[in-house]
Amino acid sequence: MDPVTDAKELIGRPGSSRAHGQVGDFHLAYGLPIRSEPTVAIGPDQVTLRQALIEEAVYELAEAADVGDLVGVADALADIVYVAYGTAHVYGIDLDAVLDEVHASNMTKLGADGRPVRRADGKVLKGPDYRPPDVRAVLGRGAGPGSGVTLETAGAVAPTARSAGDRDDAGTDDGTDTGTGDGQEGRPWAEPSPPG
């Protein structure tokens, strides 16, 4: 069984988002990591790189918004999404499934009267029937064609010594914390053994 072929099949699975597939194709084409199981063991270079890419894209959004550059805002938002999906591939996270879970949770934020509860600045707050997202359960589903978690590509290597200005993909995460606790304890998945 060819792991690269298998990864292509999982990336283009029915029901996955176009962004998931496009960023997966990018990772395959450039030999970037795509993991088959959720893990935090991606290596310090990848942690640093992924964080720098996310921070760069958010900074570009702020700059474009500050000067009223709609093209720049659109480009930065696309960069944010692209890097978020790329980071999910690196961590072995089915971001589509996590987004589905967060969306389902967000839809429970209505107040007792069925209307949104808002803070003065417009942020939607949690109503009495709010159900937090169960991201841990989503991560615990494992790999396979139905799970949305991609297969690690053969020979994928982490980029080395790049600055935030040397992009391998464009985009970032919105910074929303959807997990519980610090995300470290009680994981339903096993961390890989160190090489050696």
C-alpha positions as CSV (number, residue, x, y, z in Angstrom):
1,M,0.0,0.0,0.0
2,D,1.5,3.3,-1.1
3,P,1.1,5.9,1.8
4,V,1.2,8.9,-0.6
5,T,-1.6,7.5,-2.7
6,D,-3.6,6.6,0.5
7,A,-3.1,10.2,1.7
8,K,-4.4,11.6,-1.6
9,E,-7.5,9.4,-1.2
10,L,-8.1,10.6,2.4
11,I,-7.5,14.2,1.5
12,G,-10.1,14.2,-1.2
13,R,-12.7,12.1,0.8
14,P,-16.4,12.8,0.2
15,G,-17.7,15.4,2.6
16,S,-14.3,17.1,3.3
17,S,-14.1,20.8,2.6
18,R,-12.4,22.1,-0.5
19,A,-9.9,23.9,1.7
20,H,-9.0,20.7,3.5
21,G,-8.3,19.1,0.1
22,Q,-6.5,22.0,-1.4
23,V,-4.1,22.5,1.5
24,G,-3.6,18.7,1.7
25,D,-2.6,18.8,-2.0
26,F,-0.2,21.6,-1.2
27,H,1.4,19.5,1.6
28,L,1.7,16.5,-0.6
29,A,3.2,18.5,-3.5
30,Y,5.8,20.1,-1.2
31,G,6.6,17.2,1.0
32,L,5.1,18.8,4.1
33,P,3.9,16.7,7.0
34,I,0.4,15.2,6.9
35,R,-0.2,13.0,10.0
36,S,-2.7,10.1,10.3
37,E,-3.4,10.6,14.0
38,P,-3.9,13.6,16.2
39,T,-0.7,14.4,18.1
40,V,1.2,17.3,19.7
41,A,4.5,15.5,18.9
42,I,5.2,17.5,15.8
43,G,8.7,18.7,16.8
44,P,9.8,22.1,18.0
45,D,10.7,23.3,14.5
46,Q,7.2,22.7,13.3
47,V,5.6,24.2,16.4
48,T,7.7,27.4,15.9
49,L,7.1,27.5,12.1
50,R,3.3,26.9,12.4
51,Q,3.0,29.6,15.1
52,A,5.1,32.1,13.1
53,L,2.9,31.5,10.0
54,I,-0.3,32.1,12.0
55,E,1.1,35.2,13.7
56,E,2.3,36.6,10.3
57,A,-1.2,36.2,8.7
58,V,-3.0,37.7,11.7
59,Y,-0.6,40.7,11.6
60,E,-1.2,41.1,7.8
61,L,-5.0,41.1,8.6
62,A,-4.6,43.8,11.2
63,E,-2.4,45.9,8.9
64,A,-4.9,45.7,6.0
65,A,-7.9,46.4,8.2
66,D,-6.2,49.4,9.8
67,V,-5.7,51.1,6.4
68,G,-9.0,50.0,4.9
69,D,-7.5,47.7,2.3
70,L,-10.3,45.3,1.4
71,V,-8.1,43.3,-1.0
72,G,-5.5,42.9,1.8
73,V,-8.2,41.9,4.3
74,A,-9.5,39.2,1.9
75,D,-5.9,38.0,1.2
76,A,-5.1,37.8,4.9
77,L,-8.3,35.9,5.7
78,A,-7.5,33.4,3.0
79,D,-3.9,33.1,4.4
80,I,-5.4,32.5,7.9
81,V,-7.6,29.7,6.7
82,Y,-4.8,28.2,4.6
83,V,-2.4,28.1,7.5
84,A,-5.0,26.8,9.9
85,Y,-5.8,23.8,7.6
86,G,-2.0,23.3,7.0
87,T,-1.4,23.3,10.8
88,A,-4.3,20.9,11.3
89,H,-2.7,18.5,8.7
90,V,0.7,18.8,10.6
91,Y,-1.0,18.0,13.9
92,G,-3.2,15.2,12.3
93,I,-6.4,17.1,13.2
94,D,-9.6,16.7,11.2
95,L,-10.3,20.4,11.2
96,D,-13.6,20.0,9.3
97,A,-14.9,17.7,12.0
98,V,-13.7,20.1,14.7
99,L,-15.4,23.0,13.0
100,D,-18.6,21.0,12.8
101,E,-18.4,20.3,16.5
102,V,-17.7,24.0,17.3
103,H,-20.5,25.1,15.1
104,A,-23.0,22.7,16.8
105,S,-21.9,24.1,20.1
106,N,-22.1,27.7,19.0
107,M,-25.7,27.2,17.9
108,T,-26.6,26.4,21.5
109,K,-25.7,29.9,22.7
110,L,-29.2,31.4,22.3
111,G,-30.8,32.9,25.4
112,A,-33.8,31.4,27.2
113,D,-36.1,33.5,24.9
114,G,-34.5,32.0,21.8
115,R,-32.7,35.2,20.9
116,P,-28.9,35.9,20.9
117,V,-27.3,37.1,24.1
118,R,-24.7,39.8,23.2
119,R,-22.1,41.7,25.0
120,A,-21.9,45.5,24.5
121,D,-19.3,45.1,21.7
122,G,-21.5,42.6,19.8
123,K,-19.8,39.4,20.8
124,V,-22.3,36.5,21.2
125,L,-22.4,35.1,24.7
126,K,-23.4,31.7,26.0
127,G,-27.0,31.3,26.9
128,P,-28.5,28.9,29.5
129,D,-28.6,25.9,27.1
130,Y,-25.0,26.3,25.9
131,R,-23.2,23.0,25.3
132,P,-19.4,23.3,25.1
133,P,-17.8,21.6,22.0
134,D,-16.5,18.1,22.7
135,V,-13.3,18.5,20.7
136,R,-11.7,15.7,22.7
137,A,-14.3,13.2,21.3
138,V,-13.6,14.5,17.7
139,L,-9.9,14.0,18.1
140,G,-10.5,10.5,19.5
141,R,-12.2,9.2,16.4
142,G,-8.9,8.1,14.9
143,A,-7.7,7.8,11.3
144,G,-9.4,6.4,8.3
145,P,-11.5,7.3,5.3
146,G,-14.5,8.1,7.3
147,S,-12.8,10.1,10.1
148,G,-11.3,12.8,8.0
149,V,-7.8,12.4,9.6
150,T,-5.2,12.2,6.9
151,L,-2.4,9.7,6.4
152,E,1.2,10.7,7.0
153,T,3.1,11.0,3.7
154,A,6.2,9.0,3.1
155,G,9.4,11.1,3.2
156,A,7.6,14.3,4.4
157,V,10.1,16.4,6.2
158,A,9.8,19.5,8.4
159,P,11.0,22.7,6.8
160,T,14.2,24.0,8.4
161,A,15.4,27.4,9.5
162,R,12.7,29.5,7.9
163,S,11.6,33.0,8.9
164,A,8.0,34.0,9.1
165,G,8.5,35.8,5.8
166,D,9.4,32.6,4.0
167,R,6.0,31.1,3.5
168,D,5.2,27.5,2.8
169,D,1.5,28.3,2.9
170,A,-0.6,31.3,3.8
171,G,-3.1,31.8,6.6
172,T,-3.8,31.3,10.4
173,D,-6.1,30.3,13.2
174,D,-8.7,32.7,14.7
175,G,-7.3,32.0,18.2
176,T,-10.5,30.6,19.5
177,D,-9.9,28.2,22.4
178,T,-12.4,25.3,21.8
179,G,-10.8,22.7,24.0
180,T,-11.1,22.0,27.7
181,G,-8.4,22.6,30.2
182,D,-4.9,22.9,28.8
183,G,-5.6,20.1,26.3
184,Q,-2.8,18.0,27.6
185,E,-4.4,15.6,30.1
186,G,-6.7,12.7,29.3
187,R,-6.1,12.5,25.6
188,P,-8.0,9.6,24.0
189,W,-5.2,9.0,21.5
190,A,-1.7,7.7,21.9
191,E,1.4,9.8,21.3
192,P,3.9,8.3,18.9
193,S,7.0,6.7,20.3
194,P,10.2,8.7,19.8
195,P,12.3,7.6,16.9
196,G,15.2,5.4,17.7
